[in-house]
Structures are given as C-alpha cells and as structure tokens.
Amino acid sequence: MTIEEEIKKRRTFAIISHPDAGKTTITEQLLKFGGAIREAGTVKARKTGNFAKSDWMDIEKERGISVTSSVMQFDYAGKRVNILDTPGHEDFSEDTYRTLMAVDAAVMVIDSAKGIEAQTKKLFQVVKHRNIPVFTFINKLDRGGREPLDLLSELEDILGIQSVPMNWPIGMGKNFQGLYDFYNRRIEVYQPEDDERFVALDEKGEIPAEHTLTQNPFYAQALEDAELLQDAGNEFDEEAVIAGKLTPVFFGSALTSFGVQTFLETFLEYAPEPHAHKTVEDTEVEPFNPDFSGFIFKIQANMDPRHRDRIAFLRIVSGEFERGMDATLLRTGKKIKLSNVTQFMAEARENVENAVAGDIIGVYDTGTYQVGDTLATGKLKTAFEPLPTFTPELFMRVQAKNVMKQKSFHKGIEQLVQEGAVQLYRTYTTGDLMLGAVGQLQFEVFKDRMEREYNAEIVMTPMGNKTVRWINPDQLDEKMSSSRNILARDRFEHPLFLFENEFALRWFKDKYPDVELMEQFSV
C-alpha cells in the first residue's frame, strides 16, 4: 500500500462534551468495537476496579473524571482510527482547545435530558472557528430525556449549526423501543426477540405489518416524526458536513452500547481524511507532501510512573515518520533523531516503526520540546500556526513542605509546568514561586501529582484572582511595583505584573500612559 493510500485511511477525531454526558463511556464502546479492549467498563464501576481505559491517572480513577487528553488507536472497516479523548472538566478546557487543533473532526456527545450545556457550547465555538466537521451523538435515551425535536432545535438555536438526524428514537426512557434508522433504512430494536436486532423498512418506510412493534404507540409516533422530518427537515449534504455547516445527529445509549456501532460505521464513511495545516506565513502544508512535518500539541509527564518519563504528543501533518529518522526542531534549528517514539492505546504504548500524516505519535522528551513546536524535514522550514494560549486568573503561592526535598519539589514543578495546565511565575526580586491556573481543579490535580509522582508534599496559599499583563522589558522600572500590582517573571524570564483587579490595572495605565502592557508577551 502506498503512503497516499495509508494517509487516506486515517480518521483522526476528538470527542467533546460537558462533564457526565457520557464521553468516556462512548470512547470505551468505540474501542470495544475496534477490538482494542475486550469489554467496556464504566467510570462509575470503581468498586470493581474496572476503570475507563482512557483515564490512566489515579485522581481520574478516584473521582471518575477525565483531566487529561488520551490518544487511542484501532482499525475498523478498513480505516485507521485515532481517537483523542479530551478532558471533560471545564478547568482543563485549554488542554481540549489545543487537542482540537490536532484533529480533522469532532464528535459532540450530548445528554438527552440536559441538552446543550455550558462546556459543550464553549468547546463548540472552538470547533466552529476552525470549521471542523461535527458529528453529534445524543446519549442516554434509555434514561429518558427531552423531546428529540426540541434537542434538534437547540442545536440550531444555541450553537447555530444546521442538523440532520440520521436515526430517530422510538420512545424514550422506560418506553425506549429502538431507533428508526433513516440512513440505513431499517429499525434497530432495543430489546429484540429472537435476536432480530435490525428490521428492514419497506418502500413506504415501514416494517412488516406482522412485527410486534407495529402495535406499539411509540413506533407510530416515530413514523409520524419521520414523515415530518422528511417534509420539513434538512437534507443530508456531505459537502455541508465537511465544511462544518451541518451536523449529522445520531441517537443512542453509550452505556448499553445501543446505536454506537451504527454511529461508528456511518461516521467513518463521512468523516474527513487528514487535511492541510496552516503555517505562520499563511501557507498550507498538504498531508501528501513527501517531507515529514508535525507539531506538538501536548506534553505529558509520568504516563508510565515506573519510568518517570515524559511524552510529547505530535500530530503528523505531512509525509511519513520512520523510526530513527532525523528531523529539525524549527524553534531552535537543531536536528533531533527520532528513535524512541510510541503509539498509544490509552495507558498502553508500543514502539512504532512508521506512521503517516493524520497519526498521533508520542516522542520521548528530555525537556527539549515545548507545546506548539514544529518538527520537519526537507524543504519545510516554516513553523505551523501557534496553538491557543490561556492567561490564568487564579493564583497560589507554592513552596515545599519539607525543605529536605527541594530537588524533588523543583523537578516536579518544572515537569508539570511544561505540560501547560498550570503556569509558573517568580516574584521579581525574591524569586518566590507562584502558580497560575484557569480553574481550581488544576491546582488540586497539581498537588495530587506532586505528592504521588514526585513524592514532594507542597503547601499552597491562595492569592485569589489576578489580572496578568506583560510589560516591555525596555520600559520596566521596578518602582512601578506595589502591593496592588506584583512584579514577577514568567518561566521564560519575561517580566509581568499581577494586578489585584481591573481597577488596579486602570490606575496603572493612568499613571504610566506610555507604558505598553500586553495580554501575551510579544516583544
């Protein structure tokens, strides 16, 4: 098989949702159909020790939440599938944002009882901004929920995207009977008799008169809804789907695996193959470009606690990776030999000999890489466009509880900060350490990991909310600092102020009108 044929087989997507919508559960079901795991456990089955396959961190297993992005790969129906399971908790949305830069499509999971929630709306805006194709899975039909037509209306009213149902529920909750499958022209029966799970529709769009479902009032309602959607609903348009203007909607229950396989097969039929990526010079690198290139969108320490390793996640944009090849790190201009490289199945990893555009690989990192770095070979000399960065709002002073463990303390801070979930600052004169984060849970995870992974107990003292602004070093005068605007340095030694509030920021601007303050350092 040629490299071009291999690239065309790739389907790389992220799963996004509000916490508890069932994102991790549907991920497990997809892995099960792909043969990657034998059985799908649920996050809530903690007493059995059967945790979500994509949640490998101890704190994730204990709390039943995803706070990291995991990468999982399997083959199905002639396609090589790369799933990126993203953090569900809003405090880790920046990790999800960066992950969305590395995919070609997104699967949006919605709880049928709750509809579109805040985190889903927030993440969808990122997807929409990049015109990423979105496929929607409305989950938990077996638990009851809102009217399906209301859910479709909400997609269009709140998210501003047209929708087209690929199947339709026959009853919901205790009355859930199955799915009217428009696309495959069949009924998928929820609890079939005689293992007759799929029943073909006739030319009128109905099942044989002798079938027991024909006597069911919920089946009659589904037929009525189907007729209404056929007359007044949107038509399926593959070009509109690829352009991110139309979302195919699938109903089902991830927990019972009902409707998931049908979703997977249809999704793989229409999900896009790897696409071109923009560079900082506004040019595009096509996946079939023979030169290898890719960008690092995530760094994760201690995925294997036995080895205390660190992995840089790299999306291959073009060409082919071959184990042992040399690539240039464009930020430094240095050549790096890519010999210790892995591919993922949640916490399981194996060395990879080769991979192509669309694949996600893990590059062993000794502190060389930063999030956003571009690796390339041959004629490719321009970095890919920068990944989104997030200025923290919550701050904590941090110090080692045991002064005898300073080495572990500083190693842990250095490695965890490089992952990007928390930011590190030092006061300008005394060098006291401060952490900044978008949400409180990031601090809790940081503390937990420092203790578990680095055996370093820490003391964190809240500083409250702060407004961060960088300052041009040429304009800096240390006398500008006060109790209301703390002068500090970021981990790259760039000077900045932590303002107590917006009032303090305005006061500073009034006092120093010629001083340039920046939301990101860019001198």
N, C-alpha and C positions, 0 to 999 in steps of 0.2 A: 504494500500500500504506500502511495506517495505521501509526502509531507502535507501537500494540499488536501488530500483525502482525509488524512488524520485530523487536520485542523477543522475541516467541515463537520467532523463527527462531534466536536466539543459543544457542550451545553453548560455554561457556567452561570449560576444564578444565586441570588441571596434570598433568604426568607425573612420578611419583616412583619412585625405585628406589635400590638400593645401587649404588655405582660399578661399572661394567663389566657391568651386567645387560643393556645394550642400549637404554637410554633415548633417547640421542641418535639412534641408528640408526632406531628406530621413529618418532621425530619426523620424520626426513627422509622416511621412506616415506609417512607421512600427508601431508606437504607435496607429495610427488610425485603422490599420488592426487588431491589438491586442485588440481593444476595450478600450484602455487606455485613449484616448481622442476622442471627438466627431467629430472634424474637424481639418484638418491640416492647420494652419496659416503659413505664410511665414515670414522670418525675415524682408523682405523689407516692409511688410504691417504695418509699425509703426504708420501711421496716424489712423489706426483703433483700435490701442491698442491691436492687436492680435499678440502677440509675440511668438517666438519659445518656446515650452514647456520645452525645456532643458536649456534655457537661463533665469536664475532667477535673476541675478544680474542687478541692474539698469544700470550700464555702458554697459552691454552687450545689453540690450534692446535699449539703445540710439544709440549705434554705429553699431548694427547689427553684432556683432562678439561674438564668444564663447571664454571666457578666463578661464573657469573652467571646470572640468570634472563633468558631471552629471551622475547619475545612474537611469535607468528606468526599470521597470519590468512588464511583462504581460504574459499571457498564450495564446498559439496559437497552434493548431493542436496537442494537447497532449504534448506540450513541455512548460517548464517554461523558458521564455526568459529574460535574463539580458543584457541590452544594456548599454555600457559605452560610452557616447558621450564625445569626447575629445576636448580640445582647438584647434581651427583652426589656431590661430595666432602663428607664429614661436617663438615669445618671450616667449611663455608658453610651449615650446616643452618638458621641463623636466617633467611637470605635465603629459603630454601624455606618456612619457617614463615610468614613474612609473605605470601609468594605464595599460600599455601593459604587465606589469609583473603580472597583476591580471586577465587576460583573457585567454580563450582557443582558440580563433580565432580572426581574424581581417577582417573587410570589408573595402576595399580601394575604395574610391569614386574618379573618375577622370572626369574632364571636357572634353567633346569630342572635343571641339575647341582648348583647350590648351595642351592636352596630359599630360604627367608626368611633374610636376613642382617640384621646389626645395624642398619644405617642404615634399611632398609625398615621394620623393627619400630618404630624411633624415630619415623619420619615418619608411620607408620600411626596411632600414638597421637594425633597432632595431628588427623588426618583423622577418627578415631573420636570425639574430643572434640567436634568440630563437627558430627557426624552427616552428613559429606559422603558422597554416594554413591560407591562404589569399584568400578571395573571392573578385572579382573585379566587381564594378558597374560603367560602363561608362555612364555618365549622360548628360543631356541637348541635347538629339538627336533632339528634336523639334526646337532647335535654330540653327541647322547647325553646322558642325564641320569638322574635318579631316577625311580622308578615314579610315574606320574601320580596313582594313588590315595594314595600317600604324600604327594605335594605338596598334594593337597586336604586331607588330614588335618592337615598342618602349618598350613595357613591357619586352620583351625578351632581347633587346639590352641594355637598360639603367638599368633595375632592375635585369636582369639576372635570370628571372624566366620563365619557360615554361607556355604557356597559352592554354586554350581550350575554345572556345566560346560555350556557352550554348544556345544562340539565336543570331540572326543577323538582323541588321536594313534593312528595305525595304525603301530606300530613307532616306534623312536627311533634317533637317531644314524645309523650306516651303513645301518640297516634301516628308516629312515623312509620310509613309503609315502604318507602323506597324512593327512587329517583326516576323521573321522566327524562330520559336522555335524548335531547334534541339532536345532538351531533351524530350519535351512533344509531339513531332511530330504534331505540329499544327501551324497555323498562328494566331498571336494576332493582330487584326485590330485596328488601331489608332482611327479612327472615323467611327465606324461601322454603316451600315444601318440596320434597324430593330433589333437593339441590338445584332447582331450576332458578338460578340467580338472575339470568338475563332472559327476557321475553321480547321477541322481535315485534315491532309495530307493523301494522298493515298499511296500505296506501292511504287510508284515512287518518293515520297516526294513532291507531288504537290497537289494543291487544285482542286476541281471540275471545269471543263472547263467553266461552265456557270457563275462562280463567276466573279464579275466585276474586281477584282484585276488581273485576268489573262490577261487583256488588258493593264495593266499598265507596262510601260517600267522598272520601279524600281523593280517591282516584278520579272521580267525576269532577271535583274541584280543580285538580291538576290539569285535566283535559280542557276545562274552561279557561284556565290561566294560559295554557299553551296556545289556545286559539287567539286570545287577547294579545299575547306577545308576538305572535306571528303577524298580526294585523298592524299593531301599533309600536312594537319594539324595534330596536336597532338590528340591522343585518350584520352577520359576521363579515368582516373585511380584514383580510390578512395584512394588507399594507397599513391600515389604520392601527392594527395591533402592534406591528413592528415600530411604528412611529410614536407609540406611547399615547395615542389618542383614544384608543378603545381597549377596554379590559374584558377578556373572556371571564365569565363568572361560573364557578363550579360550587355546588353544594355538597355537603357530606359530613362524616364524623370521623375525625382522625383517631379518636380513642378506640373505636371499634373497627377502624380501617375501612369503613364503608365509603365508597366513592373515590378513594385515594388512588387506586390503580388506574381507574378510568381517567382521573385527572392527570396522572403522570404520563400516560400514553399520549393523551391529546396535547399536553404541554410540550413534550419532546418533539411532537410533529410540527409545532408552530414556533417554538422558542428560537431566537436567532442564534446563528453561529457566531464565532468571535468577530468583533468589529474593530475598526481603526481607532487609534487614540491620538489625541492632540498633543503637540509639544508646546513649549513656552514660546516658540516662534510662530505659532498658529498654523503649523504644517501638520500633516497627519501621517502616522506610520501604519501601514496596512498589515494585517496578520500574515499575508503571504510574502511579505518582504523577506528575502533569504537571510538577511542579517538578524541575529538573535538580539532581542531587546525586552526589557521588562521594568517594572517599578515595584518598590517595596511599599506596601500599604499597612503593614502591621509588624510589630516586633513583640515577641512573647518569651519571657524568661521562665525557666523551670517547667517546661511541659513534661519533661521526664525528671522528677526530683532525684532519681538515682544518679543522674549525670550532671545536675546543676547546669544545664545547657541553656542556650538562648537561640531562638529561631527567628529569622526574618522571613516573613511571608511575601513572596514575589509573584505578581501576575505576569505571565509571559504574554507580551503584546505581539511579537513577531518572531518568525523563524523557529528554530529548534534548539533546545538545550541538549547538550551531550555531556555526560559526566566527565570531569577533568578539563573541560574547556576553559579558556581564558576570556574574561570579559572586563571591560573598563567601567570603573565607578566614575561616572561623569562629574560628580561633585568635586572629586579630588584629582581626577585624571589618572589614577593608579589602576594597574592591571591586577585582577584578582583571579586566582584559579578556583573554579567551582567544582570541587571534588566531593565535599561532604554535603550532599543535597538529598532531601527526603520528599516523599509524598505522604498524604495523610488519610487515615480513616479514624476520625476523632482522635482519641489518645494513642492509637496505634500508628506507627510510622515505619516506613521501609525505604532503604536507599533506592534512588531512581537513576536509571541509566540514561534515559532520554525523556523529554517532554516537549510539547509543541504549544504554539500560540493558543490561548484560552485556558491552559492548565495553570494551576497554582502550585508552586513548589516552595519548600522550606529550605532556606540557605542557612547553614550553621554560622553563627555570628559571635565574634570575639570582642565586639564593641566597635566594629568597622562601620556598620550601617546606621542610617537614620531613616525614620519614616518619610517617604517621599523620594528617596534616592532612585536614580535611574541606572541600570546596568545595560550595556550594549556592546556589540562587536561591529567590526567592519566600518562601513561608511556612516553609520548612525552616530552623530556627535551632539545631538540636541536633546536636552532633558525633557521628559514629559511634564505636562502642566502640573503645578503644585496641588497637593491634596489639601482639603479644607483644614484649617486650624481653628482652635477654640480657646478664647480667653477665659480663664477661670474667674469665678465670682466669690467662692467660699475659700477661706484661708485658715490654716492651722500652723502654729509653731510646732516644730518637732525636734525631739532630742532622744538620745539613747537612755534607757532606764538604768542600764549597767555600763558605767564608764569603762569597764574592762573589756567590753565587747564592741569597741569603736570600729574595729576592722570589719566585722560582720555588718554592723549598722551602716557604714558608708558604702559597702559593696551592695547591700540590698537596695539602698536608696538610689544609687547610680543605675542599677539594672532596671528597677521598676519604673523609674522616671523615664528611661529611654523608651518604654512602651507607649508613653503618651497619654495615659489615663489621668495622671497627676503631673503637675508642673512643679519644678523646684526653683526656689529663689533664695538668695542670701542677702541679709541686710548689708548695706554698702560698707559700713565701717567695721562692724564687729563680726560679720560673717555668720550670724545666727541663721539657722535653716528654717525655711517656711515652705509649706506645701500649698498649692492652689488646685482646686478641682471645680468641675461644673456642678457636681452633686455630692451629697453627704455619703452615699453608699460607696463612692470611690475611696473615701478615707477609711471606711470600715474594711473594705477589701484590702487596701494597702497595709493596714495594721495587721490584719489576719495573715497576709502573705509574708510580711516581715518576720512574724513570730514563727510560722510554720516552715517557711522555706529558707530562712536565713538565721533562725534561732536568735533573733535580735528583738527583744522587747523594747517598745518605744512609748514615749509619753507625748501626747498631742494636746496642745492647748488652743482652744478655738479663738480665732481673731475676728470672726464674723465676716460679713460681706465687704468686699473691697472692689474699687474700680481701677483696673490696671491701664497704665499708659506708659509707653516707651518714650524716651527723650533722646534727641540727637546728642551724642557724647560731646560734640564741639560746643554745645550750648549749656552744658551741665555746670552748675555751681552747687557744691554740697550744702551751702547755706539755704538753698531753696527747700530743703527738707524740714519737716516739722512733725509734731505728733499727729497731725491730720493727713499728712502725705509722707509715708515711709519711703525713703530712698533705698533701692535694692538693685541686685543684679540677677539676670536670669542665668540658666546653666551655660549659656554661651558667652557670659560676661557682659551682656548688653545692659546698660543702665535703664531703670524704670522707676516709676512711682506707684505705690499702692495708696490710692486716695480713699479716705474714710467713707465718702459718699459723693453724690453728684454736686452737692453744694460746695464741698471742698475743692472739687475739680474746677467748678466755675470761678471760685475765689482765686485759685492759682492762675487761671487764664487771664483774669482781670489784672492780677498783679504783674504777670510776666507775659504781656500780649505778643511779644516777638518770639517766644519760645515755642518750638514745634513739638506737639505731643501726638503720638501715634498709637493706634489700636494694635498694630503689629510692628515689629522692628523692621525697618526698611531703608536703612541708610547705606 
